[in-house]
Amino acid sequence: MGVFEALIETTIARWHGIKAPNKPAKRLAAELTDTITAFEALRGTMVFEDEPSSFEAALQATKEGA
């Protein structure tokens, strides 16, 4: 078990008073590492404000056309 997995199990035990009960639960906790790593890789690459959503664009177009 890696450091991150141990930290997850410790946190769950601390906050919820339970330990990962079976292998599938431990596997899912381990997969959380990959999910977090994937999200961290996207940090700084996704900026909502770069291009307004279609609703916002429609509002602006209506406002400018009036």
C-alpha positions, 0 to 999 in steps of 0.5 A: 500500500502506498503512502496516499492509500494509507493516508486515505484509509487513516482519514476514513478511519478518523472521520468515520470510525471505519476501516476499508472492509474489503479488497474492492474498497481498498482498490477503489481507494487506490484508484482515487490516486489516479483520478486526483493525478488526472485532475491535477494534470488539468490544473491551469489548462481549463479556464471557463472565463476564456470563452463564455458559455452559450447562454452567456453568449446569447445574452450578450448578443441579445443585449448588444442587438437591442 
